[in-house]
Amino acid sequence: MDNKNEKEYLLEVVAGDFNSPLFRNYIFVLGFPQYPKLLNLPAPIMSIVSKNNVIEYAGNGKAWFSAHEELKKQVMKDYHRVEEIIDLTNSFGEAFNEWSQREIKNADLTRLSNKPLADLLEKFIEKQAVMYAYGTSLPTLDFQKFSFVEGNLNEILKKKLSEEEYREAYRVFTEPSKNSFSQDQDEDLLVLMERYYDEAWFNSLKDITIQDLKVRYPEFYKDLQKHTDRHCWVYYVYAGPAFTQNNFLDFIKENIKKNINPSQKLEEIKKKKEDNRKLFEHYINKIKPNEFENFILHLAGKVVWAKPRRKDYQSKSYYHSEKLLIEIGKRVYLTLDQVRSCPPDMLKEALLKGTELDVNYISSLKKFHICLFNEGKTEVLEGKKAIDFYEENVKKHEELAVNENINQLQGSVACAGLAKGHVKIINTPQEMSKMNEGDVLVSIATTPSIVPVMKKACAIITDEGGLTCHAAIVSRELGTPCIVGLKIATRAFKDGDLVEVDANTGIVRKIKQ
């Protein structure tokens, strides 16, 4: 087709997601107009298309490029700008979580009349929108076609090091500078196990139920409950569910099956961090970076830590908000799922004016809706209006043909290594039950909600993502071979396929059984 005659679309699909209800999609879109006043940047434009809870992120390339270039200018003028944004994001996230815990999770919402309840909903939405504005500032620097930190890091390392050194150095410099909340959970659970560790006693827990645990080992049960209270939100994401004691007991059982000694494991974690610190210094001395190179080398690990961190603040606040949404549902005669599928302005109107809500309309929104920012407000489209907008304004991903005889794909190495196992395609928590220890996890893009099965995988491969995406970060934490950006892995492979994952070359091969 002649490019001159090719249609120009307002938006282009740039990424995908799962299990994101309208409530979250609405707030996400509301966050982008905050850019000018919070970050002194042009507002990127992003809309969300939801089809049966499968999400397409549709962005305006020109608007994103404008925001990317302006932020890059700010950074080049003052290298500390990125760190300032990281600090702003973290301080706001901590304050937001404290507020949502105090005002929602720990509050007696049943004592509030409808007006204060509607006001609380409005405050939550406003604060979460600001969280999204801060949280998407780092992806503005490194988002799909735009690469600042990752691009410069690759250029520096490939220029100054051999290919073999490059692989190790890339892992070292992209190691998160601090623990994630998920890592904190893992280490806290090991500390709990260490407190009670006795090999024979722990073997008795292999098949124990949570009910039996409460009766037979009440002190351990109480400590496990404290652990659950502290960490239950870590894998919540947008709509949960929160983890229970059963989930964390399963983690303990998995550690027991792997014959993990908690003290030894904690020492290994400590040693790994120290070894990485030494290697970091080694490569700094070898590269002998100039001022800009030194900035990038030190920044990479901070960015890799900060990108998922902002999502964790959001995850925790969404966990807190569940109590608010349940209370609203009781007042307007909706289930929690229906509340999450209803536009917030309709919820507020029902609370304040007693308006009866149309459950059929809400059901239609769950099946298909588009959230976009239009003329100063977040707009929700459904039905024919949504379909027409999608067809006229949204450019879809170019469909890559999948040959049924395809037996090899190549992507980007996120964590080096070799592995062989059977494919399990998992995109949602509901699919995790089919994952067995030693399977190869295949996903469009991993999320915190499926971290439990990432821990079981002998290798991880994804359609989407770059070298600082969620799958890449978690795989490096786990030391699990990982290849990202394969584009069609979830369509080229099927459950049960035997594959060899060469995460040294970035190649996945199907093996005939």
C-alpha positions as CSV (number, residue, x, y, z in Angstrom):
1,M,0.0,0.0,0.0
2,D,1.2,3.5,-0.8
3,N,2.1,5.2,2.5
4,K,0.5,8.4,1.2
5,N,-2.9,6.7,1.1
6,E,-2.5,4.7,4.3
7,K,-5.0,5.7,6.9
8,E,-3.8,7.7,9.9
9,Y,-5.3,6.5,13.2
10,L,-5.7,8.5,16.3
11,L,-4.5,5.7,18.5
12,E,-2.4,2.6,18.1
13,V,-2.5,-0.6,20.2
14,V,0.9,-0.8,22.0
15,A,0.5,-3.4,24.7
16,G,-2.0,-5.8,26.4
17,D,-3.1,-6.8,29.9
18,F,-5.7,-9.0,31.7
19,N,-8.2,-8.8,34.6
20,S,-8.4,-5.0,34.6
21,P,-11.9,-3.9,35.5
22,L,-13.5,-0.7,34.3
23,F,-12.9,0.9,37.7
24,R,-9.2,0.7,37.2
25,N,-9.3,1.5,33.5
26,Y,-11.2,4.7,34.2
27,I,-8.7,5.9,36.8
28,F,-5.7,4.9,34.6
29,V,-6.9,7.1,31.8
30,L,-7.6,9.9,34.2
31,G,-4.0,10.0,35.3
32,F,-2.5,11.2,32.0
33,P,-3.9,14.8,32.0
34,Q,-2.0,15.3,35.4
35,Y,1.3,15.3,33.5
36,P,1.5,19.1,32.8
37,K,1.0,20.2,36.4
38,L,2.8,17.4,38.2
39,L,5.8,16.8,36.0
40,N,5.9,19.8,33.7
41,L,5.5,17.6,30.7
42,P,3.1,17.3,27.8
43,A,0.3,14.8,28.5
44,P,0.7,11.5,26.8
45,I,-2.6,10.1,25.4
46,M,-3.6,6.6,26.4
47,S,-7.0,4.8,26.1
48,I,-8.0,1.4,27.2
49,V,-10.0,-1.1,25.2
50,S,-11.5,-3.9,27.2
51,K,-13.0,-7.0,25.6
52,N,-14.2,-9.6,28.1
53,N,-11.5,-8.5,30.5
54,V,-8.7,-8.7,27.9
55,I,-7.1,-5.3,27.7
56,E,-5.6,-3.3,24.8
57,Y,-3.6,-0.2,25.6
58,A,-4.1,2.3,22.8
59,G,-1.8,5.3,22.7
60,N,-1.2,8.3,20.6
61,G,2.3,8.0,19.2
62,K,2.9,11.7,18.6
63,A,1.7,12.7,22.1
64,W,4.0,10.0,23.7
65,F,6.9,11.1,21.6
66,S,6.4,14.7,22.6
67,A,6.4,13.7,26.3
68,H,9.4,11.4,25.9
69,E,11.4,14.1,24.1
70,E,10.6,16.8,26.7
71,L,11.5,14.4,29.6
72,K,14.7,13.4,27.9
73,K,15.6,17.1,27.5
74,Q,15.0,17.6,31.3
75,V,17.1,14.6,32.1
76,M,20.0,15.7,29.8
77,K,19.9,19.1,31.4
78,D,19.9,17.7,34.9
79,Y,20.8,14.0,35.4
80,H,19.2,14.1,38.8
81,R,15.7,14.6,37.2
82,V,15.0,10.9,36.9
83,E,16.0,10.3,40.6
84,E,13.8,13.2,41.6
85,I,10.8,11.6,39.8
86,I,11.6,8.3,41.5
87,D,11.6,10.0,44.9
88,L,8.4,11.9,44.1
89,T,6.7,8.6,43.1
90,N,7.8,6.7,46.1
91,S,7.0,9.4,48.6
92,F,3.5,9.9,47.1
93,G,3.0,6.1,46.9
94,E,3.9,5.6,50.6
95,A,1.6,8.5,51.6
96,F,-1.2,7.2,49.4
97,N,-1.0,3.7,50.9
98,E,-1.0,5.1,54.4
99,W,-4.1,7.2,53.6
100,S,-6.0,4.3,52.0
101,Q,-5.2,2.0,54.9
102,R,-6.3,4.6,57.5
103,E,-9.3,6.0,55.7
104,I,-10.6,2.8,54.0
105,K,-9.1,-0.5,55.2
106,N,-9.0,0.3,58.9
107,A,-12.1,2.6,59.0
108,D,-15.7,1.6,59.9
109,L,-17.3,2.5,56.6
110,T,-20.7,1.3,57.8
111,R,-21.0,4.4,60.0
112,L,-20.7,6.8,57.0
113,S,-23.8,8.1,55.3
114,N,-23.9,8.0,51.5
115,K,-22.5,11.5,50.9
116,P,-19.2,10.9,52.8
117,L,-18.9,7.5,51.2
118,A,-19.2,9.1,47.7
119,D,-16.7,11.7,48.8
120,L,-14.3,9.0,49.9
121,L,-14.7,7.3,46.5
122,E,-13.9,10.6,44.7
123,K,-10.8,11.1,46.9
124,F,-9.5,7.6,46.2
125,I,-10.0,8.1,42.4
126,E,-8.2,11.5,42.5
127,K,-5.2,10.1,44.5
128,Q,-4.9,7.0,42.4
129,A,-5.0,9.1,39.2
130,V,-2.0,11.1,40.6
131,M,-0.3,7.8,41.4
132,Y,-0.7,6.7,37.8
133,A,0.7,10.1,36.6
134,Y,3.8,9.6,38.7
135,G,4.0,5.9,37.9
136,T,4.0,6.2,34.1
137,S,6.7,8.9,34.1
138,L,9.5,6.2,34.0
139,P,7.9,4.3,31.1
140,T,7.7,7.7,29.3
141,L,11.5,7.5,29.1
142,D,11.5,3.8,28.1
143,F,8.2,2.9,26.4
144,Q,8.0,0.5,23.4
145,K,9.7,2.5,20.5
146,F,11.3,5.0,22.9
147,S,14.4,3.8,24.8
148,F,16.6,6.1,26.9
149,V,17.9,4.1,29.9
150,E,17.9,0.7,28.2
151,G,19.1,2.0,24.9
152,N,22.0,3.9,26.3
153,L,22.9,1.1,28.7
154,N,23.1,-1.4,25.8
155,E,25.2,1.0,23.7
156,I,27.7,1.6,26.6
157,L,28.2,-2.1,27.4
158,K,28.5,-3.3,23.8
159,K,31.0,-0.6,23.0
160,K,33.2,-1.2,26.1
161,L,32.9,-5.0,26.7
162,S,33.2,-8.3,24.9
163,E,30.0,-10.2,24.1
164,E,30.5,-12.6,27.0
165,E,31.2,-9.7,29.4
166,Y,28.2,-7.8,28.1
167,R,25.8,-10.5,29.1
168,E,27.0,-10.6,32.7
169,A,27.4,-6.9,32.9
170,Y,23.9,-6.3,31.6
171,R,22.5,-8.6,34.4
172,V,24.6,-6.8,37.0
173,F,23.6,-3.3,36.0
174,T,19.9,-4.2,35.6
175,E,19.8,-5.9,39.0
176,P,17.2,-3.9,41.1
177,S,19.0,-1.5,43.4
178,K,16.7,-2.5,46.3
179,N,14.3,-5.3,47.2
180,S,10.9,-5.4,45.6
181,F,7.8,-6.0,47.9
182,S,7.7,-9.5,46.5
183,Q,11.3,-10.1,47.5
184,D,10.6,-8.7,51.0
185,Q,7.7,-11.3,51.2
186,D,10.0,-14.1,50.1
187,E,12.7,-13.2,52.6
188,D,10.2,-12.6,55.5
189,L,8.7,-16.1,54.8
190,L,12.2,-17.6,55.0
191,V,12.8,-15.8,58.3
192,L,9.6,-17.2,59.6
193,M,10.6,-20.7,58.5
194,E,14.0,-20.2,60.1
195,R,12.4,-19.4,63.4
196,Y,10.8,-22.8,63.6
197,Y,13.1,-24.8,61.4
198,D,13.6,-28.5,62.2
199,E,13.9,-30.8,59.2
200,A,11.7,-33.6,60.7
201,W,9.1,-31.2,61.9
202,F,8.9,-29.4,58.6
203,N,8.5,-32.7,56.8
204,S,5.3,-33.1,58.8
205,L,3.9,-30.0,57.1
206,K,4.1,-31.4,53.6
207,D,0.4,-32.4,53.5
208,I,-1.0,-30.4,56.5
209,T,-4.2,-28.3,56.0
210,I,-4.5,-24.8,57.4
211,Q,-7.2,-26.0,59.8
212,D,-4.9,-28.7,61.2
213,L,-2.0,-26.2,61.4
214,K,-4.2,-24.0,63.7
215,V,-4.9,-26.9,66.1
216,R,-1.5,-28.7,66.1
217,Y,0.9,-25.7,65.8
218,P,-1.0,-22.6,67.1
219,E,2.1,-20.4,67.5
220,F,3.3,-21.1,64.0
221,Y,-0.3,-20.5,62.8
222,K,-0.4,-17.1,64.5
223,D,3.0,-16.1,63.0
224,L,1.8,-17.2,59.6
225,Q,-1.3,-15.0,60.0
226,K,0.8,-12.0,60.9
227,H,2.8,-12.7,57.7
228,T,-0.4,-12.9,55.7
229,D,-1.7,-9.6,57.2
230,R,1.5,-7.9,56.1
231,H,1.9,-9.4,52.6
232,C,-1.5,-10.5,51.4
233,W,-1.8,-7.6,48.9
234,V,1.5,-8.2,47.1
235,Y,0.0,-10.2,44.3
236,Y,-3.4,-8.4,44.3
237,V,-2.8,-6.2,41.2
238,Y,-6.2,-4.6,40.1
239,A,-8.9,-6.9,41.4
240,G,-7.4,-9.6,43.6
241,P,-8.0,-11.8,45.2
242,A,-5.7,-11.1,48.1
243,F,-3.6,-14.0,49.2
244,T,-4.6,-16.1,52.3
245,Q,-2.7,-18.1,54.8
246,N,-3.3,-21.1,52.5
247,N,-1.4,-19.5,49.7
248,F,1.6,-18.7,52.0
249,L,1.4,-22.2,53.5
250,D,1.7,-23.5,49.9
251,F,4.8,-21.4,49.5
252,I,6.3,-23.1,52.6
253,K,5.3,-26.5,51.3
254,E,7.0,-25.8,48.0
255,N,10.2,-24.8,49.8
256,I,10.0,-28.0,51.9
257,K,9.6,-30.1,48.7
258,K,12.7,-28.4,47.3
259,N,14.6,-29.3,50.5
260,I,15.4,-25.6,51.1
261,N,17.1,-24.8,54.3
262,P,15.9,-21.3,55.2
263,S,19.1,-20.2,56.9
264,Q,21.2,-21.4,54.0
265,K,18.8,-19.8,51.5
266,L,19.0,-16.4,53.3
267,E,22.8,-16.6,53.3
268,E,22.7,-17.4,49.5
269,I,20.5,-14.3,49.0
270,K,22.9,-12.2,51.0
271,K,25.9,-13.6,49.2
272,K,24.3,-13.0,45.8
273,K,23.7,-9.3,46.7
274,E,27.3,-8.9,47.8
275,D,28.7,-10.7,44.7
276,N,26.6,-8.4,42.5
277,R,27.9,-5.3,44.4
278,K,31.5,-6.5,43.7
279,L,30.8,-7.2,40.1
280,F,29.2,-3.8,39.8
281,E,32.4,-2.2,41.0
282,H,34.5,-4.5,38.8
283,Y,32.7,-3.4,35.6
284,I,32.7,0.3,36.6
285,N,36.4,0.1,36.9
286,K,36.8,-1.8,33.7
287,I,34.5,0.5,31.6
288,K,36.0,3.7,33.1
289,P,32.8,5.6,32.3
290,N,32.5,9.3,31.6
291,E,30.0,11.5,33.4
292,F,27.0,10.5,31.3
293,E,28.0,6.8,31.1
294,N,28.4,6.7,34.9
295,F,24.9,8.3,35.3
296,I,23.3,5.6,33.1
297,L,25.2,2.7,34.7
298,H,24.1,3.8,38.2
299,L,20.6,4.7,37.0
300,A,19.6,1.4,35.4
301,G,19.2,-0.6,38.6
302,K,17.2,2.2,40.2
303,V,14.8,2.4,37.3
304,V,14.4,-1.4,37.2
305,W,13.5,-1.3,40.9
306,A,11.3,1.8,40.6
307,K,9.2,0.7,37.6
308,P,7.5,-2.3,39.4
309,R,7.5,-0.4,42.7
310,R,5.0,2.1,41.6
311,K,2.7,-0.7,40.5
312,D,3.0,-2.2,44.0
313,Y,1.7,1.0,45.6
314,Q,-1.2,0.8,43.2
315,S,-1.8,-2.8,44.0
316,K,-1.9,-2.2,47.7
317,S,-4.3,0.7,47.4
318,Y,-6.6,-1.4,45.2
319,Y,-6.6,-4.1,47.9
320,H,-7.6,-1.4,50.4
321,S,-10.3,-0.1,48.1
322,E,-12.1,-3.5,48.0
323,K,-13.7,-2.7,51.4
324,L,-15.0,0.6,50.0
325,L,-16.4,-0.9,46.9
326,I,-18.1,-3.7,48.8
327,E,-19.8,-1.1,51.1
328,I,-20.9,0.9,48.1
329,G,-22.3,-2.2,46.5
330,K,-24.5,-2.9,49.5
331,R,-25.9,0.6,49.3
332,V,-26.7,0.4,45.5
333,Y,-27.6,-3.3,45.4
334,L,-24.6,-4.4,43.3
335,T,-22.0,-7.2,43.7
336,L,-18.4,-6.3,44.0
337,D,-17.8,-7.4,40.4
338,Q,-20.7,-5.2,39.2
339,V,-19.3,-2.2,41.2
340,R,-16.0,-2.6,39.5
341,S,-17.7,-2.7,36.1
342,C,-19.8,0.5,36.7
343,P,-18.6,4.0,35.8
344,P,-17.7,5.9,39.0
345,D,-19.9,8.9,38.2
346,M,-22.9,6.5,38.0
347,L,-22.0,5.0,41.3
348,K,-21.8,8.4,42.9
349,E,-25.1,9.5,41.4
350,A,-26.8,6.3,42.7
351,L,-25.4,7.0,46.2
352,L,-26.4,10.6,46.3
353,K,-29.7,10.6,44.4
354,G,-30.9,7.0,44.9
355,T,-30.8,6.4,41.1
356,E,-31.5,2.8,40.1
357,L,-28.6,1.2,38.2
358,D,-29.1,-0.8,35.1
359,V,-27.4,-4.1,35.6
360,N,-27.8,-5.1,32.0
361,Y,-25.9,-1.9,31.0
362,I,-23.2,-2.8,33.5
363,S,-23.0,-6.3,32.1
364,S,-22.5,-4.9,28.6
365,L,-19.7,-2.7,29.9
366,K,-17.9,-5.7,31.3
367,K,-18.1,-7.4,27.9
368,F,-16.8,-4.5,25.9
369,H,-15.9,-0.9,26.8
370,I,-13.4,1.9,26.0
371,C,-12.1,4.4,28.5
372,L,-10.6,7.6,27.0
373,F,-10.0,11.2,28.1
374,N,-12.1,13.5,26.0
375,E,-12.9,17.2,26.3
376,G,-11.6,17.5,29.9
377,K,-13.1,14.3,31.4
378,T,-12.8,10.5,31.3
379,E,-15.4,9.1,29.0
380,V,-16.7,5.5,28.9
381,L,-17.9,4.1,25.6
382,E,-19.9,0.9,25.0
383,G,-22.0,-0.8,22.4
384,K,-22.1,0.6,18.9
385,K,-20.5,3.8,20.0
386,A,-17.5,1.9,21.3
387,I,-17.3,-0.4,18.2
388,D,-17.4,2.6,15.8
389,F,-14.8,4.5,17.8
390,Y,-12.5,1.4,17.8
391,E,-12.9,0.8,14.1
392,E,-12.4,4.4,13.1
393,N,-9.6,5.5,15.6
394,V,-7.7,2.5,16.8
395,K,-4.9,0.8,14.8
396,K,-4.6,-2.8,15.8
397,H,-1.4,-4.8,16.2
398,E,-0.2,-6.1,12.9
399,E,-1.2,-9.7,13.0
400,L,1.8,-11.9,12.6
401,A,1.1,-15.1,10.6
402,V,1.6,-18.2,12.6
403,N,2.7,-21.2,10.5
404,E,1.4,-24.4,12.1
405,N,4.8,-26.0,11.3
406,I,6.8,-23.3,13.1
407,N,9.3,-24.9,15.5
408,Q,11.6,-22.0,16.4
409,L,11.2,-18.4,17.6
410,Q,13.8,-15.8,18.6
411,G,13.5,-12.9,21.1
412,S,15.6,-10.9,23.6
413,V,17.5,-12.6,26.4
414,A,16.3,-11.3,29.8
415,C,18.0,-13.9,32.0
416,A,20.6,-16.3,30.5
417,G,20.5,-20.0,30.9
418,L,19.3,-23.3,29.3
419,A,16.1,-25.2,30.1
420,K,13.8,-27.8,28.7
421,G,10.2,-28.5,29.7
422,H,6.5,-28.6,28.7
423,V,4.7,-25.4,27.7
424,K,2.0,-24.0,29.9
425,I,0.3,-20.9,28.6
426,I,-0.8,-18.7,31.6
427,N,-2.1,-15.2,31.4
428,T,-4.4,-15.0,34.4
429,P,-4.5,-16.3,38.0
430,Q,-7.4,-18.6,37.0
431,E,-5.0,-20.6,34.8
432,M,-2.3,-21.1,37.3
433,S,-3.6,-24.5,38.5
434,K,-2.4,-26.3,35.4
435,M,1.3,-25.2,36.1
436,N,3.6,-28.0,37.3
437,E,7.1,-27.7,38.8
438,G,9.6,-27.6,35.9
439,D,7.1,-26.5,33.2
440,V,8.0,-23.6,30.7
441,L,5.7,-20.6,31.5
442,V,4.5,-18.9,28.3
443,S,2.6,-15.7,28.7
444,I,1.7,-12.6,26.6
445,A,3.1,-10.5,29.5
446,T,3.5,-11.6,33.1
447,T,2.0,-9.7,36.0
448,P,2.5,-9.9,39.8
449,S,-0.7,-12.0,40.1
450,I,1.1,-15.0,38.4
451,V,4.4,-14.7,40.3
452,P,3.6,-18.0,42.2
453,V,3.8,-20.0,38.9
454,M,6.8,-18.0,37.7
455,K,8.6,-19.6,40.7
456,K,7.7,-23.1,39.5
457,A,8.9,-22.5,35.9
458,C,12.2,-23.9,34.6
459,A,12.0,-21.0,32.0
460,I,9.8,-18.1,31.2
461,I,9.0,-16.8,27.7
462,T,6.7,-13.9,26.7
463,D,5.2,-12.3,23.6
464,E,5.7,-8.8,24.8
465,G,8.2,-6.8,26.9
466,G,11.7,-5.5,26.9
467,L,14.7,-6.1,29.1
468,T,13.2,-4.0,32.0
469,C,9.7,-5.5,31.8
470,H,8.1,-7.5,34.7
471,A,9.1,-10.9,33.3
472,A,12.7,-9.8,32.9
473,I,13.0,-8.4,36.4
474,V,11.4,-11.3,38.2
475,S,13.3,-13.9,36.1
476,R,16.6,-12.3,37.1
477,E,15.5,-12.3,40.8
478,L,14.7,-16.0,40.5
479,G,17.7,-16.9,38.3
480,T,15.3,-18.5,35.8
481,P,16.1,-18.5,32.1
482,C,13.9,-15.9,30.3
483,I,13.3,-14.7,26.8
484,V,11.0,-11.8,26.1
485,G,9.6,-10.1,23.0
486,L,8.8,-13.4,21.1
487,K,5.6,-11.7,19.7
488,I,3.7,-15.0,18.8
489,A,4.8,-17.5,21.4
490,T,1.3,-17.9,22.9
491,R,0.0,-18.7,19.4
492,A,2.9,-20.7,18.0
493,F,3.1,-23.0,21.0
494,K,0.3,-24.9,22.9
495,D,0.0,-26.5,26.3
496,G,2.0,-29.7,26.5
497,D,4.5,-28.8,23.7
498,L,8.1,-29.9,24.7
499,V,10.4,-26.9,24.1
500,E,14.1,-26.1,24.6
501,V,14.7,-22.6,25.8
502,D,18.2,-21.3,25.0
503,A,18.3,-18.1,26.9
504,N,21.9,-17.5,25.9
505,T,21.0,-17.0,22.2
506,G,17.4,-16.0,22.7
507,I,16.0,-19.0,20.8
508,V,13.1,-21.3,21.7
509,R,12.8,-24.6,19.8
510,K,9.9,-27.0,19.7
511,I,11.1,-30.6,20.3
512,K,9.3,-33.5,18.7
513,Q,8.0,-36.0,21.3
